[in-house]
Amino acid sequence: QVQLVESGGGLVQAGGSLRLSCAVSGRTFSTYFMAWFRQAPGKEREFVASIKWSDGTTYYVNSMKGRFTISRDMAKNMVYLQMNSLKPEDTAVYYCASRSAEVVRYQYWGQGTQVTVSS
């Protein structure tokens, strides 16, 4: 089992920045990919970014590339999402997720952290 705990959400004005953090614990040695997803009210959950735990290779959805940066600190077992130039449409609950190499879908999820961007 892997436990994920997000933090860092809050209320920010449009154009502002936030950094989300995800603390990873448990069977961290089995982690292959870490990712951030988000879900806005009335919408389906969507992929934001992912990072390969071993070598830090990153992937982004095109619409967020350049504004969002995913990173990890292997020594601290932490994953981050730096969000800049935030827009009201970025308002959502942001979730941290992880998966092992044996599966395709993300197996472990955090409880989510609310990000609200005011106009």
MDTraj code that builds the backbone (N, CA, C; nanometers):
import mdtraj as md
import numpy as np

residues = "GLN VAL GLN LEU VAL GLU SER GLY GLY GLY LEU VAL GLN ALA GLY GLY SER LEU ARG LEU SER CYS ALA VAL SER GLY ARG THR PHE SER THR TYR PHE MET ALA TRP PHE ARG GLN ALA PRO GLY LYS GLU ARG GLU PHE VAL ALA SER ILE LYS TRP SER ASP GLY THR THR TYR TYR VAL ASN SER MET LYS GLY ARG PHE THR ILE SER ARG ASP MET ALA LYS ASN MET VAL TYR LEU GLN MET ASN SER LEU LYS PRO GLU ASP THR ALA VAL TYR TYR CYS ALA SER ARG SER ALA GLU VAL VAL ARG TYR GLN TYR TRP GLY GLN GLY THR GLN VAL THR VAL SER SER".split()
xyz = np.array([
    [0.0834, -0.1199, 0.0000],
    [0.0000, 0.0000, 0.0000],
    [0.0872, 0.1254, 0.0000],
    [0.0374, 0.2265, -0.0651],
    [0.1038, 0.3573, -0.0683],
    [0.0033, 0.4595, -0.0173],
    [0.0475, 0.5446, 0.0716],
    [-0.0383, 0.6504, 0.1230],
    [0.0077, 0.7843, 0.0665],
    [-0.0888, 0.8652, 0.0270],
    [-0.0601, 0.9950, -0.0332],
    [-0.1396, 1.1024, 0.0395],
    [-0.0717, 1.2088, 0.0769],
    [-0.1384, 1.3187, 0.1465],
    [-0.1000, 1.4496, 0.0781],
    [-0.2000, 1.5167, 0.0226],
    [-0.1773, 1.6437, -0.0450],
    [-0.1902, 1.7603, 0.0523],
    [-0.1241, 1.8678, 0.0180],
    [-0.1371, 1.9926, 0.0929],
    [-0.1006, 2.1076, 0.0012],
    [-0.1297, 2.2283, 0.0458],
    [-0.0882, 2.3456, -0.0293],
    [-0.1971, 2.4153, -0.1078],
    [-0.3160, 2.3593, -0.1094],
    [-0.4242, 2.4255, -0.1808],
    [-0.4712, 2.5502, -0.1073],
    [-0.5573, 2.6268, -0.1734],
    [-0.6091, 2.7471, -0.1104],
    [-0.6738, 2.8382, -0.2103],
    [-0.6964, 2.9607, -0.1673],
    [-0.7583, 3.0629, -0.2501],
    [-0.6508, 3.1578, -0.3001],
    [-0.6505, 3.1830, -0.4293],
    [-0.5510, 3.2711, -0.4888],
    [-0.6181, 3.3525, -0.5989],
    [-0.5675, 3.4725, -0.6223],
    [-0.6210, 3.5548, -0.7296],
    [-0.5665, 3.5094, -0.8645],
    [-0.6409, 3.5389, -0.9673],
    [-0.5952, 3.5077, -1.1027],
    [-0.4591, 3.5720, -1.1263],
    [-0.3717, 3.4952, -1.1898],
    [-0.2356, 3.5410, -1.2133],
    [-0.1378, 3.5008, -1.1047],
    [-0.1897, 3.4529, -0.9936],
    [-0.1054, 3.4141, -0.8818],
    [-0.0496, 3.2737, -0.8967],
    [0.0199, 3.2304, -0.7926],
    [0.0870, 3.0998, -0.7933],
    [0.0548, 3.0223, -0.6665],
    [0.0616, 2.8918, -0.6785],
    [0.0507, 2.8021, -0.5646],
    [0.1438, 2.6844, -0.5889],
    [0.1929, 2.6257, -0.4803],
    [0.2672, 2.5011, -0.4917],
    [0.1981, 2.3950, -0.4088],
    [0.1558, 2.2912, -0.4754],
    [0.0954, 2.1778, -0.4077],
    [0.2033, 2.0770, -0.3721],
    [0.1839, 2.0121, -0.2588],
    [0.2771, 1.9088, -0.2148],
    [0.2022, 1.7781, -0.1929],
    [0.2727, 1.6685, -0.2144],
    [0.2153, 1.5360, -0.1912],
    [0.3190, 1.4529, -0.1163],
    [0.2846, 1.4143, 0.0040],
    [0.3727, 1.3298, 0.0848],
    [0.3416, 1.1838, 0.0556],
    [0.4445, 1.1084, 0.0216],
    [0.4302, 0.9685, -0.0169],
    [0.4869, 0.8802, 0.0943],
    [0.4100, 0.7827, 0.1384],
    [0.4585, 0.6911, 0.2414],
    [0.4076, 0.5506, 0.2115],
    [0.4616, 0.4532, 0.2845],
    [0.4234, 0.3141, 0.2625],
    [0.5230, 0.2455, 0.1703],
    [0.4725, 0.1674, 0.0773],
    [0.5569, 0.0902, -0.0124],
    [0.6095, 0.1772, -0.1264],
    [0.6860, 0.2777, -0.0903],
    [0.7329, 0.3739, -0.1894],
    [0.8285, 0.3117, -0.2906],
    [0.8926, 0.2015, -0.2559],
    [0.9881, 0.1390, -0.3471],
    [0.9195, 0.0851, -0.4719],
    [0.7872, 0.0648, -0.4635],
    [0.7133, 0.0124, -0.5787],
    [0.6616, 0.1222, -0.6706],
    [0.6884, 0.2483, -0.6347],
    [0.6351, 0.3597, -0.7138],
    [0.7050, 0.3691, -0.8487],
    [0.6267, 0.3741, -0.9537],
    [0.6807, 0.3867, -1.0900],
    [0.6534, 0.5257, -1.1451],
    [0.5299, 0.5691, -1.1334],
    [0.4915, 0.7022, -1.1774],
    [0.4097, 0.7700, -1.0681],
    [0.4303, 0.9000, -1.0553],
    [0.3461, 0.9852, -0.9716],
    [0.2779, 1.0861, -1.0623],
    [0.1584, 1.1269, -1.0249],
    [0.0856, 1.2191, -1.1112],
    [-0.0039, 1.3118, -1.0299],
    [-0.0412, 1.4192, -1.0948],
    [-0.1442, 1.5094, -1.0432],
    [-0.2632, 1.5064, -1.1400],
    [-0.3811, 1.4949, -1.0819],
    [-0.5058, 1.5051, -1.1540],
    [-0.5868, 1.6169, -1.0890],
    [-0.6899, 1.6603, -1.1579],
    [-0.7794, 1.7571, -1.0974],
    [-0.9227, 1.7310, -1.1411],
    [-1.0141, 1.7754, -1.0579],
    [-1.1557, 1.7613, -1.0898],
    [-1.2288, 1.8886, -1.0509],
    [-1.2828, 1.9544, -1.1517],
    [-1.3610, 2.0750, -1.1297],
    [-1.5065, 2.0362, -1.1055],
    [-1.5836, 2.1231, -1.0419],
    [-1.7244, 2.0927, -1.0144],
    [-1.8008, 2.0607, -1.1428],
    [-1.8703, 1.9490, -1.1418],
    [-1.9510, 1.9113, -1.2564],
    [-1.8729, 1.8555, -1.3737],
    [-1.7426, 1.8357, -1.3558],
    [-1.6596, 1.7848, -1.4649],
    [-1.5910, 1.6556, -1.4240],
    [-1.5442, 1.5830, -1.5244],
    [-1.4713, 1.4608, -1.4958],
    [-1.3293, 1.4935, -1.4502],
    [-1.2733, 1.4006, -1.3770],
    [-1.1347, 1.4167, -1.3354],
    [-1.0441, 1.4137, -1.4584],
    [-0.9445, 1.5018, -1.4594],
    [-0.8542, 1.5089, -1.5743],
    [-0.7094, 1.5045, -1.5298],
    [-0.6283, 1.4501, -1.6161],
    [-0.4846, 1.4407, -1.5944],
    [-0.4212, 1.5788, -1.6056],
    [-0.3270, 1.6075, -1.5182],
    [-0.2538, 1.7345, -1.5217],
    [-0.1092, 1.7110, -1.5623],
    [-0.0395, 1.6270, -1.4870],
    [0.1022, 1.6034, -1.5124],
    [0.1453, 1.4765, -1.4414],
    [0.2546, 1.4173, -1.4893],
    [0.3099, 1.2998, -1.4226],
    [0.4616, 1.3045, -1.4265],
    [0.5212, 1.2261, -1.3394],
    [0.6663, 1.2207, -1.3308],
    [0.7093, 1.0771, -1.3013],
    [0.8085, 1.0309, -1.3755],
    [0.8624, 0.8987, -1.3517],
    [0.9522, 0.9053, -1.2300],
    [0.9205, 0.8222, -1.1314],
    [0.9883, 0.8347, -1.0031],
    [1.1385, 0.8144, -1.0148],
    [1.1808, 0.7210, -1.0970],
    [1.3226, 0.6834, -1.1006],
    [1.4111, 0.7891, -1.1648],
    [1.3648, 0.8497, -1.2742],
    [1.4554, 0.9410, -1.3451],
    [1.4002, 1.0817, -1.3636],
    [1.2800, 1.1078, -1.3142],
    [1.2259, 1.2432, -1.3178],
    [1.1693, 1.2872, -1.4512],
    [1.1545, 1.1961, -1.5460],
    [1.0921, 1.2326, -1.6731],
    [0.9497, 1.2811, -1.6481],
    [0.9159, 1.3925, -1.7117],
    [0.7857, 1.4535, -1.6852],
    [0.6970, 1.4543, -1.8088],
    [0.5677, 1.4559, -1.7841],
    [0.4671, 1.4617, -1.8892],
    [0.3587, 1.5594, -1.8451],
    [0.3081, 1.6362, -1.9408],
    [0.2062, 1.7355, -1.9104],
    [0.0944, 1.7307, -2.0140],
    [-0.0235, 1.7698, -1.9701],
    [-0.1271, 1.7956, -2.0683],
    [-0.0906, 1.9273, -2.1352],
    [-0.1117, 1.9365, -2.2638],
    [-0.0621, 2.0514, -2.3406],
    [-0.1113, 2.1852, -2.2874],
    [-0.2340, 2.1901, -2.2428],
    [-0.2913, 2.3176, -2.2003],
    [-0.2252, 2.3735, -2.0750],
    [-0.1545, 2.2906, -2.0004],
    [-0.0916, 2.3355, -1.8773],
    [0.0602, 2.3428, -1.8876],
    [0.1127, 2.2933, -1.9974],
    [0.2576, 2.2968, -2.0159],
    [0.3026, 2.4418, -2.0180],
    [0.4067, 2.4711, -1.9426],
    [0.4572, 2.6072, -1.9348],
    [0.4063, 2.6845, -1.8150],
    [0.2909, 2.6468, -1.7632],
    [0.2387, 2.7124, -1.6435],
    [0.2577, 2.6256, -1.5201],
    [0.2473, 2.4942, -1.5384],
    [0.2584, 2.4001, -1.4266],
    [0.3882, 2.3216, -1.4379],
    [0.4484, 2.2937, -1.3249],
    [0.5710, 2.2141, -1.3209],
    [0.5599, 2.1088, -1.2126],
    [0.5771, 1.9830, -1.2512],
    [0.5780, 1.8736, -1.1543],
    [0.7226, 1.8392, -1.1220],
    [0.7482, 1.8087, -0.9964],
    [0.8828, 1.7711, -0.9544],
    [0.8721, 1.6745, -0.8379],
    [0.9853, 1.6120, -0.8071],
    [0.9849, 1.5210, -0.6927],
    [1.1142, 1.5341, -0.6154],
    [1.1070, 1.5007, -0.4883],
    [1.2232, 1.4971, -0.4006],
    [1.2290, 1.3553, -0.3449],
    [1.3164, 1.2742, -0.4015],
    [1.3203, 1.1331, -0.3642],
    [1.3649, 1.1146, -0.2202],
    [1.4525, 1.2015, -0.1732],
    [1.5010, 1.1894, -0.0356],
    [1.3893, 1.2129, 0.0656],
    [1.2977, 1.3011, 0.0300],
    [1.1874, 1.3339, 0.1215],
    [1.0590, 1.2605, 0.0868],
    [1.0602, 1.1833, -0.0214],
    [0.9384, 1.1171, -0.0684],
    [0.8244, 1.2171, -0.0872],
    [0.8559, 1.3206, -0.1625],
    [0.7591, 1.4263, -0.1882],
    [0.7462, 1.4495, -0.3383],
    [0.6258, 1.4867, -0.3785],
    [0.5991, 1.5285, -0.5153],
    [0.5337, 1.6657, -0.5079],
    [0.5697, 1.7512, -0.6017],
    [0.5193, 1.8884, -0.5995],
    [0.4542, 1.9235, -0.7328],
    [0.3641, 2.0198, -0.7266],
    [0.3087, 2.0786, -0.8471],
    [0.3130, 2.2299, -0.8291],
    [0.4044, 2.2920, -0.9000],
    [0.4129, 2.4372, -0.8991],
    [0.3192, 2.4907, -1.0057],
    [0.2281, 2.5755, -0.9654],
    [0.1279, 2.6297, -1.0577],
    [0.1433, 2.7809, -1.0630],
    [0.1716, 2.8314, -1.1817],
    [0.1893, 2.9747, -1.2026],
    [0.0834, 3.0278, -1.2978],
    [0.0679, 3.1578, -1.2983],
    [-0.0280, 3.2236, -1.3880],
    [-0.1641, 3.1562, -1.3803],
    [-0.2106, 3.1371, -1.2601],
    [-0.3352, 3.0636, -1.2400],
    [-0.4542, 3.1402, -1.2962],
    [-0.5494, 3.0629, -1.3473],
    [-0.6701, 3.1171, -1.4075],
    [-0.7917, 3.0651, -1.3315],
    [-0.9028, 3.1352, -1.3378],
    [-1.0236, 3.0862, -1.2694],
    [-1.0609, 2.9438, -1.3123],
    [-1.0331, 2.9090, -1.4363],
    [-1.0672, 2.7746, -1.4836],
    [-0.9763, 2.6669, -1.4261],
    [-0.8736, 2.7053, -1.3533],
    [-0.7900, 2.6084, -1.2833],
    [-0.8515, 2.5674, -1.1496],
    [-0.9603, 2.6307, -1.1135],
    [-1.0277, 2.5961, -0.9891],
    [-1.0747, 2.4508, -0.9928],
    [-1.0324, 2.3733, -0.8940],
    [-1.0636, 2.2303, -0.8908],
    [-1.0083, 2.1712, -0.7620],
    [-1.0459, 2.0470, -0.7379],
    [-0.9780, 1.9676, -0.6362],
    [-0.8642, 1.8950, -0.7062],
    [-0.7461, 1.9097, -0.6520],
    [-0.6276, 1.8488, -0.7116],
    [-0.5885, 1.7243, -0.6313],
    [-0.5659, 1.6174, -0.7055],
    [-0.5339, 1.4888, -0.6447],
    [-0.3950, 1.4416, -0.6856],
    [-0.3262, 1.3863, -0.5913],
    [-0.2000, 1.3193, -0.6154],
    [-0.2295, 1.1702, -0.6334],
    [-0.1581, 1.1062, -0.7236],
    [-0.1813, 0.9647, -0.7495],
    [-0.0496, 0.8952, -0.7802],
    [-0.0478, 0.7657, -0.7570],
    [0.0729, 0.6889, -0.7895],
    [0.0336, 0.5533, -0.8466],
    [0.1289, 0.4960, -0.9193],
    [0.1068, 0.3609, -0.9694],
    [0.2395, 0.2877, -0.9756],
    [0.2284, 0.1562, -0.9732],
    [0.3470, 0.0734, -0.9874],
    [0.3651, 0.0381, -1.1341],
    [0.4755, -0.0269, -1.1647],
    [0.5071, -0.0585, -1.3041],
    [0.4163, -0.1678, -1.3610],
    [0.3530, -0.2441, -1.2742],
    [0.2745, -0.3590, -1.3209],
    [0.1369, -0.3207, -1.3738],
    [0.0948, -0.2003, -1.3478],
    [-0.0398, -0.1607, -1.3882],
    [-0.0354, -0.0351, -1.4731],
    [-0.1462, -0.0085, -1.5429],
    [-0.1554, 0.1092, -1.6272],
    [-0.2298, 0.2222, -1.5563],
    [-0.3348, 0.1838, -1.4850],
    [-0.4137, 0.2860, -1.4171],
    [-0.3533, 0.3174, -1.2807],
    [-0.3737, 0.4415, -1.2378],
    [-0.3219, 0.4831, -1.1081],
    [-0.3991, 0.4125, -0.9964],
    [-0.3199, 0.3539, -0.9049],
    [-0.3798, 0.2691, -0.8030],
    [-0.4094, 0.3431, -0.6728],
    [-0.3243, 0.4369, -0.6400],
    [-0.3331, 0.5016, -0.5095],
    [-0.3615, 0.6491, -0.5281],
    [-0.4473, 0.6996, -0.4422],
    [-0.4927, 0.8378, -0.4536],
    [-0.4919, 0.9050, -0.3168],
    [-0.4613, 1.0340, -0.3195],
    [-0.4759, 1.1127, -0.1993],
    [-0.6190, 1.1609, -0.1844],
    [-0.6416, 1.2371, -0.0792],
    [-0.7774, 1.2836, -0.0502],
    [-0.8127, 1.4094, -0.1278],
    [-0.7137, 1.4719, -0.1861],
    [-0.7367, 1.5923, -0.2658],
    [-0.7175, 1.7198, -0.1851],
    [-0.6837, 1.8252, -0.2563],
    [-0.6705, 1.9567, -0.1961],
    [-0.7374, 2.0588, -0.2878],
    [-0.8155, 2.1468, -0.2286],
    [-0.8954, 2.2420, -0.3074],
    [-0.8100, 2.3616, -0.3494],
    [-0.8180, 2.3937, -0.4765],
    [-0.7560, 2.5144, -0.5310],
    [-0.8676, 2.6002, -0.5893],
    [-0.8753, 2.7230, -0.5417],
    [-0.9765, 2.8150, -0.5909],
    [-0.9069, 2.9407, -0.6415],
    [-0.9324, 2.9748, -0.7672],
    [-0.8718, 3.0917, -0.8288],
    [-0.9817, 3.1939, -0.8543],
    [-0.9697, 3.3088, -0.7915],
    [-1.0697, 3.4127, -0.8075],
    [-1.0317, 3.5073, -0.9207],
    [-1.1330, 3.5612, -0.9853],
    [-1.1075, 3.6523, -1.0997],
    [-1.0967, 3.7963, -1.0534],
])
top = md.Topology()
chain = top.add_chain()
for i, resn in enumerate(residues, 1):
    res = top.add_residue(resn, chain, resSeq=i)
    for name in ("N", "CA", "C"):
        top.add_atom(name, md.element.get_by_symbol(name[0]), res)
traj = md.Trajectory(xyz[None], top)
